Amino acid sequence: MTPRELIGVAEVPGGPPLRLFRRGGDFMIVLERNELMSTRMSGSEVALGTMTCERLRGHPAPHLLIGGYGMGFTLRAVLGLLGPGARVTVAELVPGIIEWARGPMAAMTDGCLDDPRVTLAMGDVAEAIRAGVGRYDAIMLDVDNGPDGLTRPANDGIYTPGGLAEARRALRPGGVLAIWSAGADAAFTRRLGQSGFAVDEVRVKARDNGKGPTHVIWFARR
């Protein structure tokens, strides 16, 4: 087996560092012992983008907020579906993630960060949500492995009743809050409903070929 090669380390404000590994042509981003994402399993991250866009049909020029660039799978998915009048704001807390996107993973990134429809906002997505009252047609969150602050404890606030209320205020009427998770969480599903959202919980496979572990995406409509 080809050994993993450590490519870089990125500091996370308020949390442990992320490490980027390469094995052959594959990349993996790892937090301590957890593999957060890899180029081998991108299906559910792509689905986060495509299924959100499906729910925005009829919006000729939507404004989307993506929380967490990751490896850019969700961003590239929405750019492939949205028209020229759309706007996509990408909130990324970790500068190293963007450095990797423009550096060792530049071929995979395929220039998506330089698309004229994209605005890169370096900082906490929670701040972007809080400052964006009535601004977005969709908010897509993939900043943790689910509705808890795995990457950094401060992210817990996003998934509390208060954080969900802020997300609801940031959405336009009929807007969609989409949250990726590595697994189901019945308590969080109830919390979304109690926060005034109409909730659709969808299970998707991690790989493009329909194989691998099953992930969950909540689509919560305002």
Steps between C-alpha positions, in 0.01 A plus 500: 500500500621850418584680826333826598714810459446799728466807276412774746361604839238773543423669830132519601405798720376354828557137398765239419686529169397339174745288301499446126623162376553367149499135398567459131245725329269526803492770769369470856438768763538357850412637845688306766389140419192601299513512122269795438497480122679343209497507123393132507167580666343814359150381411315643798681836481400525133144403597493782755545743211286334234205423729503853637491642148208268417309664783574847361340447160316812399762730654672657196776671698531338846756594762651197676724483805732199533647447846831320461687471170644159586623354172260709293266218394185685604614827345585342166167316500292817543706698249428233241126546550451871569462768236719806448286719726547282809727594789684260729671613820748248643581550868822322596655533845833328431744685270696178445200339330505771233879478472466128429226568245724742313814291557526120503132452404487773235439255216196361680374845602478588130482874561166491683613758756570745217153464345345850475190377682705403808592718797745352749440620856777395736348458844241319708186402308299574816600866464396501134162357599455748783580796274286382208140560608274423202799464268514137387283262302699206636755433773705181467700388802776241489728623776487194727418128483147581611305728734778532756824692503745223409741732319490753783270525804382852406313352203247347741317831505395463137278204586334637815149649492660844503732417210217352297289810565784714361519278191125532450525879520781498243283315248251660267142363508506147360877479546679177585741414780692186396722322753732207424561231760692173519197342668142540618403699809134477598532768767637747248223418253247590771693817584480615137123451502466678832695794349228556241645312205329248273753216513597243237764250617677329209746211511770491235799276433850632552629392160390611154441135405237458771727304733672573827353621829164676514499870583209729588400841366228703666314742274311743721275746316407835650 
